[in-house]
């Protein structure tokens, strides 16, 4: 019998919204759940005063037995998938257990992924393979560690069952924590229902929960749009600064809170290439690295379309106001990008040369076939201790050392005018030593498929302390050799 321990105090604010924005649904039990990982520090911030044993956690976070107070629902949403609109998608393999209020007074969603079929499954099995669960756990916790707004990983549980995708794979269930699971696609779903009261209820919910200042604006729904635009612009600028490629920037994967959500075929760019794509399903390169800002803005335009009926002004004036809000994405993103570029180069945010130097360095990285993370890490080490050894370490990363050497001279001249201890500290915390490199993640997955989770825990420990310099971090930071490269990633649906 499972011990009655209240780890999380669940509330159910989302259920105040009308159906079919949500539908009640129970998880499907799995054969033999076993706990892979539980995020104790995150649980503590969510208000957990005590945690039961691993067997109980495995039962709870596989969906075999619900945690006390949980009342699961599947959320409805629509979405543009690779530009094509689908009027009903929804949580086909996920269930919202409820919300908790964390130590900072912020409401957080707790969601199971891979917990079985729901009314939105559309013929799918509602399950998740083990590989995507481990990938999301590693990448989301790394993103949190470097300060990128993101959903979080609370638990990973092996199901003891087989999931069939391209080949039979072991299954798992993932527990995700988010500020919200409301997406641009949620608003599109509400708009498709052609019930303005449902759409208004969703917008009011979003304002009350996430953007309360918008309620005081002359037009709360325009203010909501403007706030979401600002959050998304800042988020994508942060992605670009670390070479993150989301892989499936559909509108149903665009959170209104400005968090990174739905880590499917995501990856971190290694050799710098603005057109880099990893997702196995992105055959046309729609969501390539360099396209992400424009795609985010396009997604936000779809949000704006849904909010037009609620805005105070109507007709052409409303369209013009919404268009202006969407256009502000460009300036906000550019400003955020400029700040992050200055940090990555160890320069002050008012440096007039930061943008020029970064643009020039990106050309050098592309032409010299340079690894993005290794390049900025080497520059950080050189800035901390200028000398022949650290200088040569940077040049060793390129196939064009003469051109890069000239760039280093120009950058160093700017550093002399701008860099001090505080700027170097900002530089270090803009340039991680170690990231979840694609081949390392694949090594973890391969080992886990053989029943060995030690590599997963080793990599997790490193990427959740990404700025620490240690022999283990250096080992895991080495870029992939040609034979180790992982060129395609998969979402597991």
N, C-alpha and C positions, 0 to 999 in steps of 0.2 A: 504493500500500500504506500502511495506517495505521501511524503510528509507535507502537512499543511503549513507551508512557509510563504508568507507574502513578501516576495522579492521586490515586486513593482506594484505601485498603486495605480491601477488603470482607470481612466476616464474615457468617455465615448462621445466627444463633442461632434465628431463628423456625422454621427447618426442623427443629429438634429436636422441634417439636410434631407431633402426629399429623395425617395427612390425615383428613378433607377440610377442616381449618382452612386448608390451603393446597394449591395444585395447581401443578405445574411448567408453565411456558408460555413460549414465545418471542415477542418482539415481532414485529409485521408490518412489514417495511421500507416506507419512504415513497419517493415518487418523486424529489424534489429537495430534500433538507434544507438549510436555511441558518440560521445562528445569528442570533437576534434579540438575545439578551442572555445573559450568563453572569456569575454573582455571584462575582467573584474573592475578595472579602473573606470571604464565607461559605466558599468552597472552602478558603481558608487555615485557617480555624478547624476545618475537618473533616480537616485533616492533609495537604492537597495541597501538596507541596513544589515541584512544577512543573506547568505547564499547557500542553497542546499547542496547536497552532494552531486557528483557528476552524473550519476545515473538518473537523478530527478531532473537535472538540467537537460539531459538528452531527451527525456520523455516530453518535457515542456516545449523545447525548441525544435523538436521534430514534428510537433502537432499531435503526438499520440495521446497526450493528456494536456489540457490547457492550463496555463498558469492561473492561479486564483484571480478572478476579476476580469479575465480576458473574455471578449465577446466578438468573435471574428466576423469580418465583412470583407467582401471583394469590392473594389472600387471600379466604377465605370469611367471610361474615357474614350475619346476618338483619337485621331492623329493623322498627320501627313507622314507617311513612311517613304523615304527617298522621293519626296515630292508628290506622292500619290495619296489622295485622301481616302481614309477608311473611316466610316461613320461610327463603327463600334469596335473597340478593341477591349480595353479593360484588363483587370488583373486575372490573367488566365492561369497563373500558377503562384499567386501570392494572396495573402490574407492579412488585413490589418487587425492585429489583436486588440488595439486600443491605443490611447495616448497616456503619457505620464508627464508630470511637471517636474523638470529637473531642478538642480540646486540653485540655478540662476533664475528660476521662475519661468523658464521657457517650456512651452508645450512641445513634446516630441512624440512622433509616431513610432510604434513598434510593429514591425511587419515580418511575417514568415514568407520566404521565397522557396518554391519547390515543394509546397505542402499539399499538392494534389489538385484535382480538377475543381473548377469553379463555374458558375453560370457564364463566364466570359471565356472559357477555354477554347471554344471554336474547334473542337475535335482534338486538341492537344492532350497530353497526358498529365499536365500540371506539375511535372517533376523537373528537377534540375540535376545535371551531371555534377560530379564532384569537382571537376576542373574549374568551371566558371565560379563555383562557390569559393574555392581557394583564391582564385584571381581577384574576385571582388573584395574578399577579406583583406588581402595584402594591399591592393591598390587604394582602397578607400581609407585604410588606416595610415598608409603613407601620405596620402593627400591631406589628411587631418594633421599629421605631424609637421608638414611644411606650411600649414596655414591656409590651404585651399578650401573654401567652403565645400562641404561634402556630406553625403550620408555616411553613417558609421557602421561598423561591424560589431554586433553584440555576441553572436554565437554562430558556430558551424557544427553541424551534426551529420555524421555519416548515416545513411538510411539502412544499410544492409541489403539494399535492393539494386537491381540492374536497371539502368535507363538506356533506352535505345535511341541513338542519334545516327551519325554515319556508321558507327559501330556500337556494340554494347559497352556501356561504361558504368562504373559504380555511381550510385546516386547520393545526394546530400541535400540538406535543408539549411538555408542561410537565414539568419535573423538580422534585419536591417533597422537602423534607427535614423529617422529623418526629421527635420523641422516640419516637413509636410510631404505628403505624396500628391498634392494638387499640382497638376501640370498644365501647360498650355492646352494639351489634349483634353483635359477635364473641362475646360471652358468651351472647347470645340464640341464636345459631347453634349453639354448643356445647351449650346446654341442649336444643335441639330434637333433637339427635342422640340424646338419652337414653342417653348413655354417660358415667357419672360420672367415669371415669378421664380421658376427654378434657377434660371440664369442669375437673377438678382440675389437669390438666397446664397448661391455659390460665391458671387462677388462680395457680398456683405460678410460672409464667413472668412474669406481671404483677407479682407480689410481688418476685421476684428482680431483675427489671430496673428496676422503677419505684418500688417501695415496700418496700425491704429491711427497714425498721424494723418493718413489719407481721409479719414472720416471727418476731419475738421476742414478739409479743403472745400473750395466753392463747388468743385465737381469731383466728388470722391472717386468716381470710376476712371476719370482721366488721371487723377493723382495715383491711383493704383497702377495703371499702365506705366506711368512715368517711373514709379518706384521699381517695378519689375524690370524695366529697361535698364535702369542704373545698376541693379544687382547683376543682371546677366552680362552687361558690358564689362564690369569689373571681374566677374568670374572667368570669362573667356580670355581676358588679358592675362590672368594668373595662369591659366592653362598653357597659353602660348609661351610664357616665360620658362616653363619647365619641359617643354616639348611633348605635352600630353595630347594624344589624339583620342577623342571620345569614341569614334567609330560609327555610332548610330545616333546622330543629332536630329532624330525625328521630333516632331512637336510633342509626341507623347513621352519623350525622354527629356523634356525641357521643364524643369521645376520653376514654379513662380517665385520660390524663395531665393533663387540664385545659388542653389547647392548643386554640386555635381551628383547626378543620379543615374542609375542603371548602367553599371560597369559591365558591358557585354564584351564585344570584341575590341576593347580599348587596348592601348599600348603607349609606350613612351618612345619617341623618336630617338634613334641612336645617330647614325650618320645623317647630318643635317640635309633635309630636302623638303622645301615647302609643299611639294605635291605628294608627300609620303602618305600611303594608305596601308593599313594592316587588315582591316575587316574583310573577311572572306566574301561578304555579300555586297560590298561597295565596289562593284565592278567598274563603274564610271568615274569613281573618285569624287563623288559629290561631297563627302565629308573628309577630304584630305586635310592635312594639318593647316595649310595656308588658307583654306576656305572657311574655317570655323567661325571667324567673326561675321562674315557675310551671311552664313547660314543661321547663326544666332539671331541676327537682325531680321532675316526673313521669317523665322519662327515667331518672333515678337510681333511682326506685322499680322500674323494669323491670330494672335491674341487680341490685337487691336480691333480686328474685324468683329470678334465676338462681343466686345464691349461697347460697340457703337450704339446699340439700342438703349443702353443704360445711361449714356452720357447726357448731360443737361441740354447741350445744343444738339441739333439734329441736321440731317442732310449734309450739304457740302461743307458747312462750317465744322461739324463734328469730324468729318473725314480729314479736313485740314489740320485740326488740333491733334488728332491721332497720328497723322503723318509727321507732324513736327516732333511729337514725342518719340516716334521711331527713329527719325533722323538724328536725334540727340545721342543715340547709341554710338555713332561714329566719334563724336567729340569725347564722350565719356570714356570709351574704349581707348582712344588715342592718349588721353591724359593718364589713365591707369597704366597703359603700356609704357609710356615715357618714364613713369616713376619706377616701374619694375626694371626697365632697361638700365636706368641709372644705378639702381641697387646692384644689379648683376655685374656692372662694370666698376663698382666701387666709387661712383661719382655722386655728387650732390644732385638733387632733383632739379636745381636751376642751371645745371651745366648745359650750355648751348651746344656742346659737341656730343652729348650722350646719344641722341638719335642717329646722328651721322656716323659715329663710331660703331654703333650696333648694326646699322644697315651694311656698313663695310665689312664688319666681322661675319655677318650672315653670308655674304658673298664668299668670303674666305672659307668659311666652314663648308659651304656647298661645293665650291670648286676644289678645295683641298681634301674633300671626303673626310671631314672631321666629325668625331663623335660630339654631340652637343653637350651632354652632361660632363664628359671628361674635359672638354675645352674650358668650360667655366670653372670647374674645379681646379684645373691647372692654373688658370689666371688668378684665382683666389689665392692659391699657394704662392704664386709669384708676387702678388701684391703684398702678402704678409712678409715675405722674405726675398726681396729682389736679389738675384745673383745668377751666375752662369748656370748652375744646376737647374734652378726652377725655370729659367729662361729657355734652356734647351728642352726641358720637359714639355713646354708648350709647343715648341717647334716640332717635336717628335710626333705630334698628333696630326700633322698635315703632310700632304704630298707636294705642297708648294711653300717651302720654308722661307724663301726670299721675300715673297709677297707678304706672308704673315709677319715676318720680322719687321717690315716697314710699318705694318699696322700696329705692332706692339710699341714701336717708338712713339707713334702719334698718341696712342692710348696712355702710355706712361707719362708723356708730357702733360696730358690733361689730369692725370692722377696727382701729379705734383701740386697742382693748383687746388685740388678738391679733396684729396683723401686724407683722413685722419683715423684715429682708432675707432671712432663711431661709424665712419663710413666703411671701414674694413669689416666691422661686425655685421653691418647690414649686408655687405657683399657675401659674407660667409653664409648668412641665413637666407640668401636668395639663391645660393648655389649648393645644392646637396652633394655630399660625397657619394652617397649610394642611393640608387633608385630601384624599383622593382623591374629590372631589365627583363625583356621578354624571354630570353633564354634561361634566366634564373627562375622565372615563374614556371616555365615549362619543365625545368628540372624538378621543381617542387611537385608539380602535378604528376609527372611520371613516377616519382618515388611514392607518392600517396596512392597511386593506382596499384602499387605493389604492397601497400599496407604500411609504408614507412612515412610517418609525419614529422620526423626530426628535421629534415630540410625545410619544411614549411615553417616550423617554429624558429629555426635559425634565421631564415630570411625575414620573418616577421619582426624579430628582435632588432635586426639591423635597420630595416626601413622605417621603423617607428622611432629611431634615433638617427635621422638621416644626415645630420650635420656633424656627428661625432666621427673623429678620425681614429681608426683602430686597425690592426692587421686584418681582422675579420671583415670590416667594412671595405678595406682595400681589396680583399680577395673577391668580394661580391660585386665590387664596382667595376671590375675589368670588363670592357666591352666584349661582345661575342666575337669569336673567330668566324671565318667564313663558313665553317662547317657547323657552327653552333647557332647561326642566325635563325630566328623565327620570323618568317615573312608573312604569315597569315594567322589571324586570331578568330575565334568562333564564339558566338554568344550563348550557345547551349539550349536555345529554345526549340 
